[in-house]
Amino acid sequence: MSRRRRRNDWIPGAVITIIVLMLSVVFMGLLAMTKMVPTIYMLIIGIVLVLFTAVIWLLVWHFRHKGRFIAGTILAVLLVAVLALGSFYINKTRDALSGISGVNTEVTQIAVYVRSDDAADSVEATAGYNFGILSSLDRENTDGAVNHLNSQFGTAVQTTEYAGLTELADGLYKNEVGAIILNNAYLDVLEEMDGYADFESKVKQVGTVDVESEIAVNNTSSDGSNDTQTAEPITTSRGGKVYTIYISGIDTRGEMTAKSRSDVNIIATINTDTREILLVSTPRDYYVPLSISNGAPDKLTHAGIYGIDVCMNTLGMLYDIDINYYFRINFGGFVKVIDALGGITVYSDYDFDSKNITGYHFNQGANYVNGEQALVFSRERYAFQEGDRQRGKNQMAVIKGVVDKALSPEILTSYSSILSSLDGCFGTNITYEEIAQLLQQQLAGGGDWTIVSYSVDGTGATEKPYSMSQKAYVMVPDYSTVDKAKDLMAKVRNGEVVTQADADGTTGQ
């Protein structure tokens, strides 16, 4: 009996070793599926796991050697805990990046509004109403909403067309129509205009139609021609990649993919060979033709009403470049990310007190800020003589602060909370595979990135933008600064080293 027990005393150790081996294989499989870890690191991790498994087997293969068996079992439990925790974080990372990447659709929220004192409390209750609609602006979405109502009511609805937003609002105010159909993204535009800041208090939304559409990027040249392109980075002669990415900062009323004005408009040119990132900020009030306005100028921020592809194509026309990637940031939700990072360092050009939200002070030079402070810093413009131009510079300072912190070892201490904070804050059409490849290159190469920022300039004026019914403040471009931005972008794409002194024009001084 004792001899049989001795013959079988290897079984507990074999079970423990098999469990460790199986979990190691699962862990390696999950790690490989992320596509983020360089091959050499995968090989090293695999060898380490094999060695640990072998050591565990040598310790536990005879149950009768109590001391060794207990030591091996403890080591196995610790390794299993590490593998389980690692697998959890691997899955969480994949889910987080999958959730923000490959977003190629956008939602237009079309709403039906009645006067605030109207008895109607649903779209069904507006059957038989005369609906006011815009005659040309956003007509495709308007027609889609009208067709939806025709189908819902089972009869053709009566419509009255208005040339602009204020005329449409006045038609509702004056009882010329019982309801209006309006893209929700126009609310902010309407409230910019004199006499309509209280529009939302005078009307009542009784229903919405969400129209989902694919983001179709056209590379639109300065002569107005365009060519639909796929989102592909440029491959350099050294095998690296050059990405030209439109960074859009929004504070959307609805979901992350809803069309809305873009308050932050930054083009990031990224060269993985030189490890350089150039951020070029374009003021939100820049007075330029939109890609869909047939040459009529508008505020750049209004391009977002018509879709993020219109923003990209419009900036492509301005800078005569192809922009196939976008990265959308909800700056309201961005607070969560910065807090999860434990705060960031931003560099201010000025010592100032915030005017948009009182109670905040920033020093010239380095400021360590939390999420709320970073948001105030990035939104401030009234404290500066340069107004929106300085706000653009501050927004780039916030982005630089986030990138610097995210590339630092400190990120490991708050990794889980950072992943949780990504949901609802970011969206991009960059594929998961491209993001994974960038992370793999960072892990393989390590090292710091150089981040250079530049903001184009202009002159304030009062003009009637394409999307508005009355004149408003705009910024007429200073094309010498646009040309400099083009030159800086071209240098980064071509692998030349660009410094902040080059962008500031202080080289050699």
matplotlib code that plots the C-alpha trace (Angstrom):
import matplotlib.pyplot as plt

x = [0.0, 2.8, 4.6, 1.6, 1.3, 4.9, 4.3, 1.4, 3.0, 4.0, 0.3, -0.4, 2.8, 1.8, -1.6, -0.1, 2.5, -0.2, -2.3, 0.6, 1.6, -2.0, -2.3, 1.1, -0.1, -3.3, -1.4, 1.0, -1.9, -3.6, -0.4, 0.1, -3.5, -2.8, -0.2, 1.5, 4.5, 7.7, 8.7, 11.9, 9.9, 7.4, 10.4, 11.9, 8.5, 8.0, 11.4, 10.9, 7.5, 9.1, 11.9, 9.4, 7.3, 10.3, 11.4, 7.9, 7.9, 11.3, 10.0, 6.6, 7.2, 7.5, 4.7, 6.6, 9.3, 7.0, 9.3, 10.1, 6.4, 5.1, 7.7, 6.8, 3.1, 3.5, 5.6, 2.9, 0.1, 2.1, 2.7, -0.9, -1.9, 0.5, -0.8, -4.4, -3.9, -1.8, -4.6, -7.2, -5.2, -4.5, -8.2, -9.0, -6.4, -7.7, -11.3, -10.4, -8.5, -11.0, -13.7, -12.1, -10.5, -11.9, -14.9, -16.0, -19.6, -21.1, -24.6, -26.6, -29.3, -32.2, -34.8, -38.4, -39.1, -42.4, -43.0, -42.5, -46.2, -47.4, -49.5, -47.6, -45.4, -44.3, -43.7, -46.9, -48.8, -47.4, -49.3, -51.0, -48.6, -46.8, -43.0, -40.4, -37.2, -34.0, -34.0, -30.4, -28.3, -27.9, -30.7, -29.8, -30.3, -33.5, -35.0, -34.1, -36.0, -39.0, -39.1, -39.1, -42.0, -43.9, -43.5, -44.4, -47.6, -48.5, -48.9, -46.8, -46.1, -46.5, -43.3, -42.2, -38.7, -36.6, -33.3, -31.4, -31.4, -32.8, -35.6, -36.5, -36.6, -38.7, -41.1, -41.7, -41.9, -44.5, -46.7, -46.0, -45.3, -46.3, -42.9, -39.4, -37.0, -33.4, -30.0, -29.2, -25.7, -27.1, -28.3, -24.9, -24.7, -28.2, -27.4, -24.3, -26.5, -27.9, -31.4, -31.4, -29.2, -32.4, -33.7, -33.7, -35.9, -38.5, -38.9, -39.5, -38.0, -40.6, -38.5, -35.3, -34.3, -30.7, -29.2, -26.1, -23.7, -20.2, -17.3, -16.0, -12.7, -12.0, -8.5, -9.7, -7.0, -6.9, -8.4, -11.6, -11.1, -11.3, -10.5, -11.9, -9.0, -8.5, -6.9, -3.3, -0.1, 2.9, 5.7, 9.1, 12.3, 13.6, 10.5, 8.8, 5.4, 4.2, 0.7, -1.2, -4.0, -6.8, -7.4, -10.9, -11.9, -15.6, -17.9, -20.8, -24.4, -25.1, -23.1, -19.5, -20.2, -22.8, -21.9, -21.1, -19.0, -15.3, -13.7, -10.2, -8.7, -5.2, -3.3, -0.7, 2.1, 3.9, 7.1, 8.0, 11.5, 12.5, 10.1, 8.7, 5.2, 4.3, 1.0, -0.5, -3.5, -6.0, -8.3, -12.0, -13.1, -10.8, -12.7, -12.2, -14.3, -15.7, -15.4, -19.2, -19.9, -19.0, -16.4, -18.4, -16.3, -17.4, -16.0, -13.9, -15.7, -19.0, -17.4, -18.1, -21.9, -21.6, -19.3, -15.8, -14.9, -15.8, -13.5, -10.7, -11.3, -11.6, -8.3, -6.8, -7.8, -6.3, -2.9, -2.9, -2.4, -4.1, -5.7, -7.1, -7.1, -9.0, -8.8, -11.8, -11.5, -14.5, -12.8, -15.5, -14.7, -11.0, -11.1, -11.4, -8.4, -6.1, -7.3, -6.7, -3.1, -2.8, -2.5, -0.2, 2.3, 1.3, 3.5, 1.8, 3.2, 1.6, 0.8, -3.0, -6.3, -9.1, -12.0, -14.3, -14.5, -13.3, -11.2, -8.3, -4.8, -1.9, 1.7, 4.0, 6.0, 5.2, 1.9, 0.9, -2.9, -5.7, -8.4, -10.7, -7.8, -6.5, -10.0, -10.2, -6.7, -7.5, -10.8, -9.6, -9.4, -10.7, -7.6, -5.4, -4.9, -4.5, -7.7, -8.5, -4.9, -3.6, -6.3, -5.1, -1.6, -2.8, -4.8, -1.7, 0.1, -2.5, -2.2, 1.6, 1.2, -1.0, 1.4, 4.4, 2.7, 1.3, 4.9, 6.3, 6.7, 4.2, 1.4, 1.9, 0.6, -2.8, -3.1, -6.5, -8.2, -6.7, -8.2, -11.6, -11.5, -11.1, -14.8, -16.7, -13.7, -12.0, -12.9, -10.7, -10.8, -7.2, -7.5, -6.7, -3.9, -2.2, -2.5, -1.0, 1.8, 2.6, 2.7, 4.9, 7.4, 7.4, 8.1, 10.8, 12.5, 11.7, 13.0, 11.4, 9.4, 9.9, 6.7, 6.7, 3.7, 2.7, -0.5, -1.5, -2.6, -5.1, -6.9, -10.3, -13.2, -17.0, -18.4, -21.5, -20.4, -21.9, -23.8, -25.2, -27.9, -26.1, -22.6, -20.4, -16.8, -14.4, -10.6, -9.4, -6.3, -2.8, -1.6, 2.1, 1.5, -0.4, 2.5, 4.9, 2.7, 2.8, 6.6, 6.9, 4.6, 6.6, 9.8, 8.5, 7.1, 10.4, 12.3, 13.9, 14.3, 12.1, 12.6, 10.4, 12.8, 12.1, 8.3, 8.7, 11.0, 13.8, 16.4, 19.7, 18.6]
y = [0.0, 2.4, 1.4, 2.2, 5.6, 6.3, 5.3, 7.9, 10.7, 12.5, 13.0, 16.1, 17.8, 16.9, 18.4, 21.6, 21.8, 21.1, 23.9, 26.3, 25.2, 25.7, 29.1, 30.1, 29.0, 31.0, 34.0, 33.9, 33.4, 36.5, 38.5, 37.5, 38.5, 42.1, 42.5, 45.0, 43.1, 42.9, 39.4, 39.5, 40.3, 37.5, 35.1, 36.3, 36.1, 32.6, 31.4, 32.8, 31.0, 27.8, 28.1, 28.9, 25.9, 23.6, 24.8, 24.2, 20.7, 20.0, 21.2, 19.4, 16.2, 14.1, 14.7, 13.0, 15.8, 18.0, 21.1, 21.2, 20.4, 23.3, 25.7, 24.6, 25.0, 28.5, 29.4, 28.0, 29.9, 33.1, 32.5, 31.6, 34.9, 36.9, 35.1, 35.7, 39.3, 39.8, 38.1, 40.4, 43.5, 42.2, 41.7, 45.1, 46.8, 45.1, 46.0, 49.6, 50.1, 48.2, 50.5, 53.7, 52.5, 51.8, 54.2, 54.9, 56.0, 59.2, 60.2, 63.2, 64.0, 65.6, 67.0, 68.2, 71.4, 73.1, 76.3, 75.8, 76.4, 73.9, 71.1, 68.5, 66.3, 63.8, 63.6, 61.7, 64.7, 66.9, 65.0, 67.6, 70.4, 72.5, 71.9, 74.6, 73.3, 74.9, 75.4, 74.5, 74.0, 70.4, 69.5, 65.9, 65.2, 67.3, 65.4, 62.2, 63.3, 64.5, 61.1, 59.4, 61.6, 60.7, 57.1, 57.5, 59.5, 57.6, 60.7, 63.5, 66.2, 69.9, 71.9, 75.5, 76.4, 79.1, 80.5, 80.5, 79.6, 82.9, 82.9, 79.3, 80.2, 83.3, 81.2, 79.1, 82.0, 83.8, 80.7, 80.5, 76.8, 74.5, 72.8, 72.9, 70.2, 71.0, 69.3, 69.5, 70.6, 73.9, 74.9, 76.3, 78.2, 79.7, 80.8, 82.6, 85.1, 88.2, 87.8, 84.0, 83.1, 81.9, 79.8, 76.6, 78.2, 79.2, 75.8, 72.2, 69.1, 66.5, 63.9, 63.0, 61.0, 59.7, 59.3, 57.2, 57.7, 56.4, 58.8, 59.1, 60.9, 62.8, 64.2, 67.6, 69.8, 73.5, 73.6, 71.9, 68.5, 65.5, 61.8, 59.3, 57.6, 54.9, 55.7, 54.7, 56.2, 57.0, 54.5, 56.1, 54.9, 53.6, 51.5, 53.8, 55.5, 59.1, 59.8, 62.9, 63.0, 65.5, 66.0, 67.3, 68.6, 68.7, 69.2, 67.3, 67.5, 63.9, 60.7, 60.7, 60.0, 62.8, 65.6, 68.8, 71.9, 71.3, 73.8, 72.3, 71.8, 70.4, 68.6, 66.1, 65.1, 62.1, 60.6, 57.3, 57.3, 60.7, 60.2, 63.6, 65.0, 68.4, 69.9, 72.6, 74.5, 76.3, 78.8, 77.7, 81.0, 80.7, 82.0, 79.5, 77.7, 74.4, 71.4, 71.3, 75.1, 75.6, 78.1, 80.1, 80.8, 79.8, 79.5, 76.4, 75.2, 75.0, 72.3, 69.8, 70.3, 68.6, 65.8, 65.1, 64.3, 67.8, 69.1, 66.9, 67.8, 71.5, 71.5, 69.4, 72.2, 74.9, 73.2, 71.3, 67.9, 64.5, 63.9, 60.4, 59.8, 61.6, 61.4, 62.9, 64.0, 64.9, 67.6, 67.3, 63.6, 64.3, 65.4, 61.8, 60.7, 63.5, 62.6, 58.9, 59.9, 61.6, 65.0, 66.5, 69.3, 72.1, 75.0, 78.4, 81.3, 83.8, 84.3, 84.7, 84.3, 82.5, 84.6, 81.9, 80.2, 82.3, 81.1, 79.6, 81.0, 79.7, 80.7, 81.4, 78.2, 74.8, 74.1, 70.7, 70.5, 68.0, 67.3, 70.2, 72.7, 71.4, 71.8, 75.5, 76.1, 74.7, 76.6, 80.1, 82.8, 86.0, 86.4, 86.8, 89.6, 86.9, 85.3, 82.1, 81.9, 81.5, 79.1, 76.9, 77.0, 76.1, 73.1, 71.8, 72.2, 70.0, 67.4, 67.5, 67.1, 64.0, 62.4, 63.1, 61.5, 58.6, 57.7, 57.9, 55.0, 56.6, 55.3, 51.8, 52.9, 54.0, 51.8, 50.3, 53.6, 55.1, 52.3, 52.7, 56.5, 56.0, 55.1, 58.0, 60.3, 59.2, 57.9, 57.4, 55.7, 54.5, 50.7, 48.6, 47.0, 50.4, 51.5, 48.1, 48.5, 52.0, 50.6, 47.7, 50.2, 52.2, 49.1, 48.0, 51.3, 53.1, 56.6, 60.0, 61.8, 65.4, 67.4, 70.7, 73.0, 75.9, 78.0, 79.8, 83.4, 85.8, 89.1, 89.6, 90.8, 90.7, 88.7, 86.6, 82.9, 80.2, 78.6, 81.8, 84.2, 87.3, 88.7, 87.5, 87.6, 85.6, 85.4, 86.1, 83.8, 85.2, 83.0, 83.6, 81.6, 79.0, 78.6, 78.3, 75.5, 73.7, 74.0, 72.6, 69.7, 68.9, 68.8, 66.4, 64.2, 64.2, 63.2, 66.5, 67.5, 70.4, 72.2, 74.4, 77.3, 76.6, 76.9, 80.0, 81.6, 82.1, 79.8, 81.6, 84.5]
z = [0.0, 0.9, -2.3, -4.4, -2.6, -3.4, -7.0, -7.2, -5.2, -8.5, -9.4, -7.2, -8.6, -12.2, -11.7, -10.4, -13.2, -15.9, -14.5, -14.5, -18.0, -19.4, -17.8, -19.3, -22.7, -22.4, -21.2, -24.1, -26.5, -25.1, -25.2, -28.9, -29.7, -28.5, -31.3, -29.1, -27.7, -29.9, -30.9, -28.8, -25.7, -26.5, -26.7, -23.4, -21.6, -23.0, -21.9, -18.4, -18.1, -19.3, -16.7, -13.9, -14.9, -14.9, -11.4, -10.1, -11.5, -9.9, -6.6, -6.6, -8.5, -5.3, -2.8, 0.0, -0.1, 2.0, 2.2, -1.5, -2.4, -0.2, -1.7, -5.2, -4.5, -3.1, -6.2, -8.5, -6.7, -7.0, -10.7, -11.3, -9.6, -11.8, -14.9, -14.0, -13.2, -16.3, -18.4, -16.9, -17.8, -21.3, -21.9, -20.4, -22.6, -25.8, -24.9, -24.2, -27.4, -29.5, -28.0, -29.3, -32.5, -36.0, -35.5, -39.1, -38.5, -37.3, -36.0, -37.1, -34.5, -36.2, -33.8, -34.0, -32.0, -31.1, -29.1, -25.4, -24.8, -27.4, -26.1, -28.2, -26.2, -28.9, -32.6, -33.1, -31.6, -34.4, -37.1, -39.3, -38.4, -41.0, -40.5, -41.1, -42.7, -44.0, -47.8, -48.4, -45.3, -44.3, -46.8, -47.2, -43.5, -43.4, -46.3, -44.6, -41.5, -43.6, -45.3, -41.8, -40.8, -44.0, -43.2, -39.5, -40.3, -43.4, -45.4, -46.8, -44.3, -45.2, -45.1, -45.4, -46.4, -44.8, -46.0, -42.7, -39.0, -37.7, -40.3, -39.3, -35.6, -36.4, -38.4, -35.3, -33.0, -35.2, -35.6, -39.3, -38.8, -35.9, -35.7, -37.1, -38.1, -37.2, -36.9, -33.2, -34.0, -35.2, -31.7, -30.7, -34.0, -33.5, -29.9, -31.2, -33.0, -31.6, -30.3, -30.2, -27.1, -25.3, -28.2, -26.2, -23.5, -26.0, -27.7, -26.7, -28.3, -28.9, -30.7, -32.5, -35.5, -35.4, -38.9, -38.9, -41.8, -42.8, -42.4, -46.0, -46.2, -49.4, -50.0, -51.3, -52.9, -52.9, -56.4, -55.1, -56.7, -54.4, -54.4, -51.9, -50.1, -47.6, -44.3, -44.8, -43.3, -45.4, -45.3, -45.1, -46.9, -43.6, -43.0, -40.5, -40.8, -41.1, -39.8, -40.5, -37.9, -37.3, -33.6, -32.9, -29.5, -28.8, -25.9, -27.4, -26.1, -27.1, -27.7, -28.7, -32.4, -32.7, -35.1, -33.4, -33.6, -33.2, -30.7, -31.0, -34.5, -34.4, -37.1, -35.7, -38.1, -36.6, -37.9, -36.2, -37.7, -36.1, -33.2, -33.8, -33.4, -34.8, -33.6, -35.7, -34.2, -36.4, -34.5, -34.4, -35.9, -39.0, -41.9, -44.7, -47.4, -46.2, -48.5, -48.9, -49.2, -52.9, -52.0, -49.4, -46.3, -42.9, -39.4, -39.2, -36.0, -38.1, -40.3, -37.5, -38.0, -41.3, -40.1, -39.0, -42.6, -43.6, -40.9, -42.3, -45.9, -45.1, -43.3, -46.2, -48.6, -46.3, -45.9, -49.2, -47.5, -47.2, -43.8, -43.5, -39.8, -37.1, -33.3, -31.5, -27.9, -25.7, -23.6, -20.9, -20.5, -20.9, -17.2, -16.2, -18.2, -16.7, -13.2, -13.8, -14.9, -11.5, -13.1, -15.8, -16.2, -18.6, -19.6, -19.7, -21.8, -19.3, -15.7, -15.6, -13.8, -15.7, -16.9, -18.3, -14.9, -12.1, -9.2, -11.2, -11.4, -13.7, -13.4, -16.3, -16.9, -15.4, -13.7, -12.3, -12.9, -12.3, -14.9, -14.0, -13.9, -17.3, -18.8, -17.6, -18.9, -22.3, -22.6, -21.5, -24.1, -22.5, -20.3, -23.4, -25.9, -28.5, -27.4, -29.4, -30.7, -27.2, -26.4, -29.2, -27.9, -24.4, -25.8, -27.5, -24.1, -22.5, -25.2, -24.8, -21.0, -21.5, -24.0, -21.7, -18.7, -20.7, -21.9, -18.4, -16.0, -13.7, -15.9, -14.4, -11.0, -12.4, -15.5, -14.6, -13.9, -17.1, -19.2, -17.5, -18.2, -21.9, -22.5, -24.0, -24.2, -27.4, -30.8, -33.9, -37.3, -36.7, -36.6, -33.6, -35.6, -36.3, -32.6, -31.6, -34.0, -32.6, -29.1, -30.2, -31.7, -28.5, -26.4, -28.8, -29.3, -26.1, -25.7, -25.7, -28.4, -29.5, -29.5, -31.3, -31.5, -33.9, -34.3, -37.4, -37.1, -38.6, -38.3, -36.6, -38.8, -39.0, -41.8, -42.6, -42.4, -44.6, -41.7, -40.2, -41.0, -39.8, -39.5, -36.7, -35.5, -37.7, -38.1, -41.6, -42.2, -42.3, -45.2, -44.4, -41.1, -43.1, -45.5, -42.5, -41.1, -44.5, -44.5, -41.0, -41.8, -45.0, -43.0, -40.4, -43.2, -45.0, -41.8, -41.0, -37.4, -36.4, -33.1, -31.1, -32.0, -35.7, -35.0, -32.9, -35.4, -32.9, -34.6, -34.8, -32.6]

ax = plt.figure().add_subplot(projection="3d")
ax.plot(x, y, z, "-o")
ax.set_aspect("equal")
plt.show()
